Amino acid sequence: MARKLLKIKIHGHVQGVGFRFEAMQKARELRLVGFARNERDHTVYIEAQGDRENLEKFLHWCEFHGPRFAEVTKVESKFTNDFKNYQTFRAVY
């Protein structure tokens, strides 16, 4: 199955609630690589790379589940064919 890169920007109350850490756990569970980081505009930006099916599961998790205290109001996402040489998934500080 072809690998894809998924770029995600998550809006709402998503910083200070463990979003990056839980996204890292979920991504690793789905065998995805990449990173999650807090942005200055109070969003969380994620790049996740892996097979399309697992990326779609991860995107669904970001949109509808996420950490218990997160309040996601909007999710922007884009699949690309770009390839990054990520070795694991990590939370960037």
C-alpha positions as CSV (number, residue, x, y, z in Angstrom):
1,M,0.0,0.0,0.0
2,A,1.3,3.4,-0.9
3,R,2.5,5.7,1.9
4,K,1.0,9.1,2.2
5,L,1.8,12.2,4.3
6,L,-1.1,13.8,6.1
7,K,-0.9,17.4,7.3
8,I,-3.3,18.4,10.0
9,K,-4.1,21.7,11.8
10,I,-6.4,21.3,14.8
11,H,-8.3,24.4,16.1
12,G,-10.1,24.8,19.5
13,H,-9.0,24.2,23.0
14,V,-6.2,21.8,22.1
15,Q,-3.2,23.1,23.9
16,G,-2.5,22.2,27.6
17,V,-4.8,19.2,27.4
18,G,-2.3,16.5,26.3
19,F,-3.2,16.6,22.7
20,R,0.4,16.1,21.4
21,F,1.1,13.3,23.8
22,E,-2.1,11.4,23.1
23,A,-1.7,12.0,19.3
24,M,1.8,10.5,19.6
25,Q,0.4,7.4,21.4
26,K,-2.4,7.0,18.8
27,A,0.0,7.5,15.9
28,R,2.5,4.9,17.2
29,E,-0.4,2.5,17.8
30,L,-1.3,2.9,14.1
31,R,2.3,2.6,13.0
32,L,2.6,6.2,11.8
33,V,5.6,8.4,11.9
34,G,5.9,12.2,12.1
35,F,5.3,14.8,14.7
36,A,2.8,16.9,16.6
37,R,3.6,20.4,17.9
38,N,1.9,23.4,19.4
39,E,1.7,26.5,17.2
40,R,1.8,30.1,18.3
41,D,-1.8,30.6,17.1
42,H,-3.0,28.1,19.8
43,T,-3.5,25.3,17.2
44,V,-1.8,21.9,17.1
45,Y,0.0,21.0,13.8
46,I,0.6,17.4,12.9
47,E,2.4,15.7,10.1
48,A,1.8,12.0,10.0
49,Q,3.1,9.5,7.5
50,G,2.0,6.0,6.8
51,D,-0.6,4.0,4.8
52,R,-3.8,5.7,3.8
53,E,-6.1,3.5,5.9
54,N,-4.3,4.2,9.2
55,L,-3.9,7.9,8.3
56,E,-7.7,8.1,7.9
57,K,-8.2,6.4,11.3
58,F,-5.8,8.8,12.8
59,L,-7.6,11.8,11.3
60,H,-10.9,10.5,12.6
61,W,-9.4,10.2,16.1
62,C,-8.1,13.9,15.8
63,E,-11.6,15.1,14.7
64,F,-13.9,13.1,17.0
65,H,-11.9,11.7,20.0
66,G,-8.6,13.2,21.0
67,P,-7.8,13.9,24.7
68,R,-10.6,14.0,27.2
69,F,-10.4,17.7,27.9
70,A,-9.8,18.9,24.3
71,E,-12.5,20.8,22.5
72,V,-11.9,20.6,18.8
73,T,-13.7,23.2,16.8
74,K,-12.2,22.8,13.3
75,V,-9.7,20.4,11.6
76,E,-7.9,21.3,8.4
77,S,-6.2,18.3,6.7
78,K,-4.4,17.5,3.4
79,F,-3.1,14.3,2.1
80,T,0.1,14.6,0.0
81,N,2.5,12.2,-1.8
82,D,5.5,14.0,-0.2
83,F,7.9,11.7,1.6
84,K,9.7,12.7,4.8
85,N,12.3,10.5,6.4
86,Y,10.6,10.3,9.8
87,Q,11.8,7.4,12.0
88,T,9.2,7.6,14.7
89,F,6.3,9.8,15.8
90,R,7.1,12.3,18.5
91,A,5.7,15.3,20.3
92,V,7.7,18.4,19.4
93,Y,8.2,21.1,22.1
